[in-house]
């Protein structure tokens, strides 16, 4: 046991020694701020593949909207991380800095994500408002009319009609903005690029009356992409009218969500790059990414070898720990090539010694069973608590391990 602990401590010390220094932070000025407030560009980049950020960190101007609009936490994470991943092709992490979106504000987003009202629905809404607030200023009524024109989801005459709901689903869920900045010779930073992710539903869930049954309508991928491209053009035109955004290049992507109960996230399906000052979108490029659950019928049909590998790995785990409930796997593919495999092993442990012993056994299986041409991450959990993690980057010879103290 002492040898095991010593080995684990050595691994942790190695990981610590590889951590980047944070003593070389750069002081810069935000060029878009009236008083050019001083900020810091962190030197803590971790690797050349990650963006550095501006400190103090400025949260998104639409912070919280994505959580309220997207029903699956996995989709939220995949969309945010995936948009940064796709952006690297256009904005080099070694040259540019990352910042969350500062232009698409919260109230603006909620207006854009609404379902447009028909003329009659709008007039009824205004009449009810006037009845409640007889002295309401005329400007407020005009504001209500204007806001209705901003809604990007289609109108529907009768919300109690199942057919009309299915024929006119709410396609659009969220619009994610990410910004990329560069440092000038005078240590100021300026916006030089933007990425926009447009999240679209794959399944529309709705009710025709409060407390009534829920209906589920699958949205074909082709229909979703067609609607998404139309929305993207409108979003581009609106962004171009915002101060400071008329000349910057913009990456625009379409993201197809999974349903709310899916154990894996959706994926990006299309992207296009718009040059500075362009007001219209040209050609779109297909993005061939997918997240696959193992084991599953889809995994068996599309990626049989990886599904079999996960099942064989589960059989080996069962030899060590007969009462485990099964390994859950998720494969991330680009152009049908496995880029990352994530495995989760839920177990019940009765002491730290069991955790260490089981982690060592799993570590040995990783070296014996898994190729190193893709990233690998194995999470060992008990009662929803993370006990240990084994991970290996693509191309690395040996896995790394971390055992959590509490």
N, C-alpha and C positions, 0 to 999 in steps of 0.2 A: 504493500500500500504506500509506503514511503517513496518507493521508486515512481509509482504512478503520480503521486502528488508533486514530486520534484519535476517530473516530465511536464506536467500541466503548468506548473509555475514557470518553467523555462519557456514554454510556448507563449505564456502571457507576457513575460519579459521581452520576448522577441517582438511581439506585437507592439508593446509600448515603445521599444526602441525605434520602430518604423514609423511612429506617429510624426506628422509634420510639425515643424517649429512654428510658433505663433509670435515670434519676437520681431518679425520684419514687416509688421503692418505698415501700409502706406497711407498717409494723410492726403485726402483729396477734397474737392469742393463740388457740390451738386450744381451743375451749370443751369439747370432748369429752375432752381430756387431763386427768388428775388434777391436774397441777401447772400447767395452762395454759401449756405451753411456748410461748415466743415464736417466731413465724414471720413471714415477709415475703410480702406480696401483691405480685407483680411488676407494675410498670406497663407492662411490655413486652407489649402486647396485639396489636400488629401492625395490627389493624383492629377495628372494632366488631363484626365477625362472629365473632371468635375469643374464646374464654374466656381470662381470666387464671388463673394457677395459684398455689398456695401454695408458698412456698419456706421451708426446704429441701424439695425434691420428695419426696413419700412414694410409693414404688412400690406397685402393687397387692398386696393381701394374698394373692392367688392368682397372683402373678407366675410366669410360665413355663408355667402350665397350658395356656393357649391354644395355645402353640407345640407342645406335646406332643399336643394333641387334634385340631387342625385341620391337615389335610395340605397345604393350599395356602396359601402365604404371601400370595397376593393376597386370599384370603378373610379372613385375619387383619387385614390393613390396612383392607379395606373395612368389616369389621364394627366395628372400633374407630372409624374416622373417620365412618362412616355413623351410628353411634349418637349421636355428638356432634352431627352435623348434624340428626338428627331431634329431639334434645333441645332445640335452640334455640327450637322452637315453644313449649316448656313452661317453659324456664329461660332468661331473657333474658341473653345474654353481657355486656350492659352493667350488669347488676345482680348477677349471680352469678359465683362462681368455680368452676373445675373441679378435681376431684381424682380420681385413680384409686380404684377400689373398696377399701374398708378393712374390710368386714364378711364377705364370702364368702371364707374362707381356703382355702389350698391343699389341706390334708387334707380339708376339708369338700367341696371341689369334686370331688376324686377319688372320694369316696364317692358323691356325687350322680350322677356321670357313669358309674358302673359299671352293669353288667347285674345285675339282681337274681337271686339264686340260688333255685332251687326248695327246698322243705323238705328233700328228700333230699340235694341237693347241699350244703346248709348243714350238715346233720348229718355228712355224709362229711368235709367240710372241718374241722369241729370235732374229729371223731375222729382225723384225721391230725395235727391240731395237738396234741392230748393225747398222742398216741403219741410225737411229737417232744419235747414238753415236759410230762412227766408231772406236774411240780409247778406247772403253770400255775395262777395264781389264778383263782377263780371269776369275778372281775370281768372278766377278759380274755375269757372265754367269752361273758359277757353283752354285752360290748362288740362282739364279732363278730356276735352276733345283732342288736344294735341297728343296726350299720352296714349290714347287709344290707337293713334296712327303708328305708334312705335312698336306695338305688339307684333311679334314675329310668328306666333302660332295662329293657325287658321280659325276664322270665325265659325260658329255653328248656330243655326237658328233655334233648334230645340234640344236642349241639353238632356232632356229625358228620353230622347230617342236613341236606342241602342245602335240602330243603323247609321244615324247621322254621326254619332260618336266614332264609330268604326271607320266611316268614310272620311272623317276629318279629325284624326287623332292629334294630340299635342306631340309634335315631332321633336321639337327643340327643348332640351333640358337645361343646358348651361353654355356659357361662352367664357373660356378661360384665357386670360391675357398674361403673357410673360415678356419681360423687357430685357434688352441686352445693351450694355453700355461700354464705352471705351474711355481710357484715360488720355487726356491731352497733355501737351508739354508743360502747361502751367498748373498741372495737377488737378484740373477740373475733370469731371466726367460728364459725358453727354450721351443721350440716347442715340443709338445707331441702328437698331433693329427691334422688331417685335414679332412674337409668335402668338397666334390665335388658335385655340382649340375649340371646335364647335361640337358639343356632345348631343347626339341624337338617340332617340329611343329605338330599341329593337322590339319592345313590347309595350303597348299602351294599356295601362290598367285604369279603369274608371268605374264610377257609380252613377246611376241615373237619378238616385234619390238618397238623401242622408239616411244612413243605417241600412240601406238596401244591399243587395248582393253586388259583389265586385265582378266586373267583366274583364277579360284579358284578350287583347287583340294583337296578334303578331304583325309587325311591320316588315314587309319584304326588304331585303338589303338594297335592292335596286331602287325601290321607291324612296327609301331613307337617303340614299346618296343623291338622288335627283333633287329632293327637297333641300338637302343640306347645301348643295351647290348654289341654289337660289338664295338661301339665307346668307351664305358666305358673301355673295355679291353685295347684298344690302348692307351687311356689316362693314365691308370694306369702304363703301361709299360714306357711311356714317363716320368711320374712323378718320377718313381723309379730311373731313370738315373740322376735326378737333385741332385745337391750337398745338403746333409743334409736330403734327403727325402727317402733314401733307407730302413730305419728301422721303420718309424712311421706308426701307424695304420691309415687307411683311410676309412671314410664313403663315399660311392658313391650312389647317388640318381638319378632317372630319373624324370623329370618334363614335363608334357604335357601341352603346352600352349593352350590358347583359341585363337579364331580368333581376329584380330585387333580391331573390333568394339564391342566386347563382353562387356556387363556391369558388368560381374563378371570375376575373374581370373580363370586360369586353376588350376591344382593340381598335387601333387607328386603321382606317380603311382607305383614306385618300389624302393627298397633300398638294399644295401649289405654292409657288413663290411669286410674289408680286414685287416688282422693282419700285424704287422710290418714285413717287408722283403718279404712278399708274393708277387709273381709276376703275379699271375693269380687270377681271380674272381671265387668263388665257387657258392653257392646257392644264388638266389635272393629272397627277401621277398616282397610280394605285399603290397603296401600302399593304404589303402582304405580311401582316403580323397576326398571331393568334395565341391565345392562352388555352391550354388543354388540360382538363382534369384527368388524373390517373388514380384508380382505374375508372373507366367509363366506356360506354359504347362508342363514343366519338374517338376516344384514345385508341381503342382496339382497332377501329376501322382505319384511322389515318396514320397512326404511329405505333404499330403493333410491337416493334422491338423495344421501344421505351416503356410501353405498358407492361410487357413481359418482364423487363428489368425491375420495374417497381414492385411487381408481384413476387418475383424471386427474392428481392431484398426483404419484403415483408415476411416471406417464409423463413428466412434466416433469423429475422428478429424474433419470430415465434419460437424458434428453437431455444433462444436464450430466455424469453419472457413469454410463456405460454398464454397468459391471460390478457395480452394486449389486444386492442380493438381494431387495429389495422393501420397501415401507412396511407396517408393522403398525399398525393403528388400533384404538382402543377408544372407543366412544361411551357416555356415561352419560346415561340418559334418565329423566325424571320425568313421569309421565302422557303418555308418548310424545313429549315435547318434549326436544330435545337440550340438555343443560346443560353438558356438557364433552366435548371431543374431544381425545384424547391420541394422538399419532403418534410412532412410533419408527422411526428410519432407521438401519439397521446398514450401516456402510461401512468400508473399509480406507483409512487415510490414511498418507502417507509424510512428512508435515511439517506444522508448525503453519500454514504459509501456505495449504496445501490446506484445512485446517479453517476458517480465517478466510474464505477465498474461497467455500467451499461454504455456510458459514453465512450469508454476505451474500446469496448467490443464493436460499437458502431463505427468508430474511427477505423478500425481494422477492416471492416466490411467495405468502407468507402475506397480504401486503397486497393482492395481486391476486385471490386465489382464495377466501379464507375470510371469511364473514360474521362480524360481531362480536356477535351476540346470545347467544353461548355462550362459555365459557372454552375457550381453546385452549393446548395445550402440545405442543411438538415437541422430542423428545430425539434428538440426533445422537450415535451411538455407534460405537466401533471396538473390536473384540476385547473386548466386554463392558465397555469403559471409556467413561464419559460424556465427550464432547468439547465439546459446547455444548448450550445449551437456549434455545429461543425460546418465549415465552409471552405471552399476552394475556388479560386479564380481560374478561369480558362487558361490552360497552358502551365499552371503551377504543378509541381511534382508532388508536394505534400499538402494535405489539408491543414487547416488551423482550427483551434478549438477554444471555446470560452465556456466555463462553468460558472453559473450565477450563484453568489453567496446566499441571497435571500429570495 
